[in-house]
Amino acid sequence: MGIWELYAEVYDSINLWLPYRKMLEAVIDELPVSSGGSVLDAGCGTGNLCRRLREKNRWAEIVGIDFSPAMLEKAGQKLKNANIRLLRMDLNQPLGFPGGRFDYLVSINTLYALDDPARALKEFHRVLKRGGRLVVVNPVSDIRPVSFNRRMGFDKDRIDSLGTVLDISLAVLINMVIYLRSRFNRYHFLSEADFREVLGRIGFNTVDFRYVPEDQSIIVIATK
């Protein structure tokens, strides 16, 4: 079992992490999708953002893509009656959509794990409509996972079983592994300057930044 398949088994325990929920709401605020609008969740995982998008907008077209069958299986169970299209796609490869397909494209904590983030961002630019908005969440380049996990806070009222505690513990351990791999350049934790350079070179116009609670992740907002 690979790391992402293992993560899929416990991923939804991060819904108990209060800063994670605040991050989702911060991303939602950057996605004012109209009823006739379309949004692509690139690296949708188990569908947490897709579900929140549907709760906010009943009629928008929402498409979620992910490479992990285990993640997509969890998302499919969660979004069974939500009228959200889920597809298996590898973000390391060209996306199976025509150019100018989506009004919004969002990617949460996925870019860092790709082989070539710049190549993926170029594909994101291609499938966005002119004037479309890109919203990317990525760990900051100087993340401090130990202090983060100690201070992040949990929704204690929902931790009601030993199984939940074990799931949370495993999720924290997986995040520690991700951090350690990043120290050996296994993953790409980009800085503001990195994003500005890459997005400008690709052709995005406006680039702005927000930081989520504890300043552990950066939200990048750009327009085509």
C-alpha positions in Angstrom: 0.0 0.0 0.0 1.4 3.4 -1.0 1.5 6.5 1.1 -1.6 8.0 -0.6 -3.6 4.9 -0.3 -2.8 4.7 3.4 -3.6 8.4 3.8 -7.0 7.8 2.2 -7.9 5.5 5.0 -7.5 8.1 7.6 -7.6 11.4 5.6 -11.0 12.5 6.8 -9.8 12.6 10.4 -8.2 15.9 9.4 -11.7 17.3 9.4 -11.3 17.3 13.2 -8.3 19.7 12.8 -9.7 23.2 13.3 -7.1 25.0 11.1 -7.8 22.6 8.3 -11.5 23.5 8.4 -10.6 27.2 8.5 -8.4 26.7 5.5 -11.3 25.1 3.6 -13.5 28.1 4.4 -10.7 30.5 3.3 -10.5 28.7 0.0 -14.3 28.7 -0.4 -14.2 32.5 0.1 -11.9 32.8 -3.0 -14.3 30.7 -5.2 -17.4 32.9 -5.7 -18.8 30.4 -8.2 -22.0 31.4 -10.0 -24.8 29.0 -10.5 -23.8 28.6 -14.1 -20.1 28.5 -13.4 -17.7 25.5 -13.4 -14.9 24.5 -11.0 -12.3 21.9 -11.2 -10.9 20.5 -8.0 -7.5 19.1 -9.1 -6.3 16.6 -6.5 -9.7 16.3 -4.8 -8.7 13.6 -2.4 -11.7 12.3 -0.4 -13.9 15.2 -1.6 -14.0 17.5 1.3 -13.8 20.7 -0.7 -16.2 19.4 -3.4 -18.7 18.8 -0.7 -18.4 22.3 0.7 -18.6 23.8 -2.8 -21.9 21.9 -3.4 -23.3 23.1 0.0 -22.5 26.7 -1.1 -23.8 26.4 -4.6 -26.5 23.9 -5.7 -26.2 24.5 -9.4 -22.6 25.0 -10.3 -20.7 22.4 -12.3 -18.2 20.7 -10.0 -15.6 18.2 -11.3 -13.1 16.5 -9.0 -10.0 14.6 -10.2 -7.4 12.6 -8.4 -4.8 10.0 -9.2 -5.5 7.7 -6.2 -8.3 5.2 -6.6 -8.6 4.9 -2.8 -9.1 8.7 -2.5 -11.7 8.6 -5.3 -13.5 5.7 -3.7 -13.9 7.6 -0.5 -15.0 10.7 -2.4 -17.6 8.7 -4.3 -19.1 7.4 -1.1 -19.2 10.9 0.4 -20.6 12.6 -2.7 -22.9 9.9 -3.8 -26.0 12.2 -4.3 -24.2 15.5 -4.8 -24.2 15.6 -8.6 -20.4 16.0 -8.7 -18.3 14.3 -11.5 -15.3 12.4 -10.2 -12.5 11.3 -12.6 -9.2 9.6 -12.2 -6.4 11.7 -13.7 -2.7 12.0 -13.1 -1.7 15.7 -12.6 1.8 14.8 -13.8 0.2 14.2 -17.2 -1.8 16.5 -19.6 -5.3 16.9 -18.3 -8.1 15.3 -20.4 -10.0 18.6 -20.9 -10.1 21.1 -23.7 -8.6 24.5 -23.3 -10.7 27.1 -21.6 -12.9 24.6 -20.0 -13.3 25.9 -16.4 -14.1 29.2 -14.6 -12.2 28.2 -11.5 -9.5 25.7 -10.8 -8.5 24.8 -7.2 -5.8 22.5 -5.9 -5.3 22.0 -2.2 -2.0 20.5 -0.9 -1.3 18.6 -4.1 1.1 20.6 -6.1 4.0 19.9 -3.8 3.9 16.2 -4.5 4.0 16.4 -8.3 7.0 15.7 -10.4 7.1 19.2 -11.9 4.8 21.8 -10.4 5.5 24.3 -13.2 4.3 21.8 -15.8 1.1 21.2 -13.8 0.5 25.0 -13.4 0.9 25.4 -17.1 -1.9 22.8 -17.6 -4.0 24.6 -15.1 -3.6 27.8 -17.1 -4.6 25.9 -20.3 -7.9 24.5 -19.0 -9.0 27.8 -17.4 -11.1 30.2 -19.3 -9.7 33.7 -20.0 -10.3 35.6 -16.8 -10.6 32.4 -14.9 -9.3 32.1 -11.3 -6.7 29.7 -10.0 -6.6 29.0 -6.2 -3.7 26.8 -5.0 -2.9 25.8 -1.4 0.7 24.6 -0.8 2.8 24.1 2.4 5.1 27.0 3.1 8.8 26.5 2.4 9.8 26.8 6.0 7.0 24.7 7.6 7.5 23.6 11.2 5.4 20.4 11.5 6.1 19.5 15.2 5.0 22.9 16.6 2.1 23.0 14.1 0.7 19.6 15.2 1.0 20.6 18.8 -0.8 23.9 18.4 -3.3 23.3 15.6 -6.2 22.3 17.9 -8.9 19.6 17.4 -12.6 19.5 17.6 -12.6 17.5 20.8 -16.3 17.1 20.9 -16.1 14.9 17.8 -13.2 12.7 19.0 -15.4 10.0 20.4 -13.5 6.7 20.0 -10.1 5.0 20.1 -10.4 4.5 16.4 -10.7 8.2 15.8 -7.6 8.9 18.0 -5.6 6.3 16.0 -6.7 7.7 12.7 -5.6 11.2 13.8 -2.3 9.8 15.0 -1.6 8.1 11.7 -2.6 11.2 9.8 -0.1 13.3 11.8 2.6 10.6 11.3 2.0 10.7 7.5 2.3 14.5 7.5 5.6 14.1 9.4 6.8 11.7 6.7 5.8 14.3 4.0 7.8 16.9 5.8 10.9 14.7 6.1 10.7 13.9 2.4 10.6 17.6 1.6 13.9 18.1 3.5 15.5 15.8 0.9 13.9 17.6 -2.0 11.3 14.8 -2.5 8.5 17.4 -2.5 8.2 21.0 -3.6 7.3 23.5 -0.9 7.4 26.8 -2.9 7.9 30.3 -1.7 6.0 33.4 -2.7 8.9 34.3 -5.0 8.8 30.9 -6.6 5.1 31.2 -7.3 5.4 34.7 -8.7 8.2 33.7 -11.1 6.5 30.5 -12.3 3.0 31.9 -12.6 4.2 35.1 -14.4 6.2 33.0 -16.8 3.2 30.9 -17.6 1.0 33.9 -18.3 -1.1 34.4 -15.2 -1.9 38.1 -14.7 -2.8 38.9 -11.1 -1.1 36.9 -8.3 -2.0 37.4 -4.7 -1.2 35.5 -1.5 -3.0 34.6 1.8 -1.8 32.5 4.7 -3.9 30.0 6.6 -4.0 29.6 10.4 -0.6 29.0 11.9 1.0 30.3 8.7 1.8 26.7 7.7 0.2 26.9 4.2 0.1 29.5 1.6 -3.0 30.2 -0.5 -2.1 31.5 -4.0 -4.7 33.3 -6.1 -4.1 34.0 -9.7 -6.1 35.0 -12.8 -5.7 34.0 -16.4 
